[in-house]
């Protein structure tokens, strides 16, 4: 025999299945809203800038570990550009690597930067750099460009990323 209190308790809440459906629907709506609000390339521009900074740091570390000069250069400037790390010497080098940008991110053309066996940036002749070297990544968003600048300090070799 049922009492009034048992009937009220059964009617008062949601079932677990109903709550799961509501959470799934809210998740799908949130995902759709995020895709509408932010363009994919502008979301990944900071990530690609960090990837380029990591590639430059890799070249710096390889120069120290291998005891030879390593170079970082923009092989393909422009949209979806490519940045390449290679050994500066003509000896065989199995540590060559590259980064190809995606989703229309533009890499600005710049000269080649070299790292000596101490991990310091140098010129192609092996002398110390006179000024900082910069790589620019940008993505055109309507009338303005979202831009990130990677700077390699001439004196210390410190790599910084700034929007």
C-alpha positions as CSV (number, residue, x, y, z in Angstrom):
1,X,0.0,0.0,0.0
2,X,1.4,3.4,-1.0
3,X,1.2,6.4,1.1
4,X,1.1,10.1,0.1
5,X,4.8,10.7,1.0
6,X,6.1,7.9,-1.2
7,X,4.1,9.2,-4.2
8,X,5.4,12.7,-3.7
9,X,9.1,11.6,-3.5
10,X,8.8,9.7,-6.8
11,X,7.4,12.7,-8.7
12,X,9.6,15.4,-7.2
13,X,13.0,14.8,-9.1
14,X,14.6,13.8,-12.4
15,X,15.8,10.4,-13.3
16,X,19.4,9.7,-13.9
17,X,18.7,9.1,-17.6
18,X,17.1,12.5,-17.9
19,X,20.1,14.2,-16.3
20,X,22.5,12.4,-18.6
21,X,20.5,13.5,-21.7
22,X,20.5,17.1,-20.5
23,X,24.2,17.2,-19.9
24,X,24.9,15.7,-23.4
25,X,22.6,18.3,-25.1
26,X,24.3,21.1,-23.2
27,X,27.8,19.8,-24.2
28,X,26.8,19.7,-27.9
29,X,25.3,23.2,-27.7
30,X,28.5,24.5,-26.0
31,X,30.7,23.0,-28.7
32,X,28.6,24.6,-31.5
33,X,28.7,28.0,-29.8
34,X,32.5,27.8,-29.4
35,X,32.9,26.9,-33.1
36,X,30.8,30.0,-34.1
37,X,32.6,32.4,-31.8
38,X,36.2,31.6,-32.5
39,X,37.8,30.9,-35.9
40,X,40.0,27.8,-35.8
41,X,43.2,29.6,-37.0
42,X,43.0,32.3,-34.4
43,X,42.6,29.6,-31.8
44,X,45.7,27.9,-33.0
45,X,47.9,30.9,-33.7
46,X,49.3,31.0,-30.1
47,X,49.8,27.2,-30.3
48,X,51.7,27.4,-33.6
49,X,53.8,30.3,-32.2
50,X,54.8,28.1,-29.2
51,X,55.6,25.2,-31.6
52,X,57.9,27.5,-33.6
53,X,59.6,28.6,-30.3
54,X,60.0,24.9,-29.4
55,X,61.6,24.3,-32.8
56,X,64.1,27.1,-32.3
57,X,64.9,25.9,-28.8
58,X,65.5,22.4,-30.3
59,X,68.0,23.8,-32.7
60,X,69.7,25.6,-29.8
61,X,69.8,22.4,-27.8
62,X,71.1,20.4,-30.7
63,X,73.9,22.9,-31.2
64,X,75.0,22.4,-27.6
65,X,74.7,18.6,-27.6
66,X,76.3,18.0,-30.9
67,X,78.9,20.7,-30.5
68,X,78.3,22.1,-34.0
69,X,76.4,25.1,-35.5
70,X,72.7,24.7,-36.3
71,X,70.7,26.9,-38.4
72,X,67.0,28.0,-38.3
73,X,65.6,29.5,-41.5
74,X,62.2,30.2,-43.2
75,X,62.2,27.8,-46.2
76,X,58.8,28.9,-47.4
77,X,57.6,32.3,-46.4
78,X,53.9,33.3,-46.6
79,X,50.7,31.4,-45.8
80,X,51.3,27.9,-44.4
81,X,55.0,28.6,-44.4
82,X,57.7,26.2,-43.5
83,X,60.6,26.7,-41.0
84,X,63.6,24.4,-41.2
85,X,66.3,23.4,-38.8
86,X,69.5,22.0,-40.3
87,X,73.2,21.5,-39.5
88,X,75.3,24.5,-40.7
89,X,78.2,22.2,-41.6
90,X,78.3,20.1,-44.7
91,X,78.7,16.9,-42.6
92,X,75.8,14.5,-42.6
93,X,73.2,15.6,-40.1
94,X,70.3,13.3,-39.1
95,X,68.7,15.8,-36.8
96,X,67.3,18.0,-39.6
97,X,63.7,18.9,-38.8
98,X,61.0,21.4,-39.9
99,X,57.7,22.9,-39.0
100,X,55.0,23.5,-41.5
101,X,52.4,26.0,-40.3
102,X,48.7,25.3,-41.1
103,X,45.3,27.0,-41.4
104,X,46.6,30.0,-43.3
105,X,49.0,31.2,-40.7
106,X,51.6,33.5,-42.4
107,X,55.3,33.3,-41.4
108,X,57.2,36.5,-42.2
109,X,60.4,36.1,-44.2
110,X,63.6,36.6,-42.2
111,X,67.2,35.7,-42.6
112,X,68.8,32.5,-41.2
113,X,69.8,32.4,-37.6
114,X,72.6,30.2,-36.4
115,X,73.4,28.8,-33.0
116,X,77.0,28.0,-31.9
117,X,78.1,25.1,-29.7
118,X,77.3,27.2,-26.6
119,X,73.7,27.7,-27.8
120,X,74.3,31.4,-28.5
121,X,72.9,33.0,-31.7
122,X,75.6,33.9,-34.2
123,X,76.0,35.1,-37.8
124,X,76.8,32.8,-40.7
125,X,80.5,33.7,-40.1
126,X,80.3,32.7,-36.5
127,X,80.5,36.2,-34.9
128,X,78.0,37.4,-32.3
129,X,74.8,39.0,-33.5
130,X,74.5,42.8,-33.3
131,X,70.7,42.8,-32.7
132,X,67.8,40.5,-31.8
133,X,66.3,38.3,-34.5
134,X,62.6,38.0,-34.9
135,X,60.1,35.7,-36.6
136,X,56.6,36.9,-37.2
137,X,53.5,34.7,-37.4
138,X,50.2,36.3,-38.4
139,X,46.7,35.4,-39.4
140,X,44.4,37.9,-41.3
141,X,41.1,38.3,-39.5
142,X,39.0,40.7,-41.5
143,X,40.5,44.2,-41.4
144,X,43.2,43.4,-38.8
145,X,45.8,40.8,-38.4
146,X,46.4,38.7,-35.3
147,X,50.2,38.6,-34.9
148,X,52.7,36.8,-32.7
149,X,56.4,37.7,-32.7
150,X,59.1,35.3,-31.6
151,X,62.3,37.1,-30.6
152,X,65.7,35.5,-30.1
153,X,67.9,37.7,-27.9
154,X,71.2,38.5,-29.5
155,X,73.2,38.4,-26.2
156,X,71.7,35.4,-24.4
157,X,69.8,33.4,-27.0
158,X,66.6,33.6,-24.9
159,X,63.5,33.0,-27.0
160,X,60.4,34.9,-26.2
161,X,56.9,34.8,-27.7
162,X,54.7,37.9,-27.5
163,X,51.3,38.7,-29.1
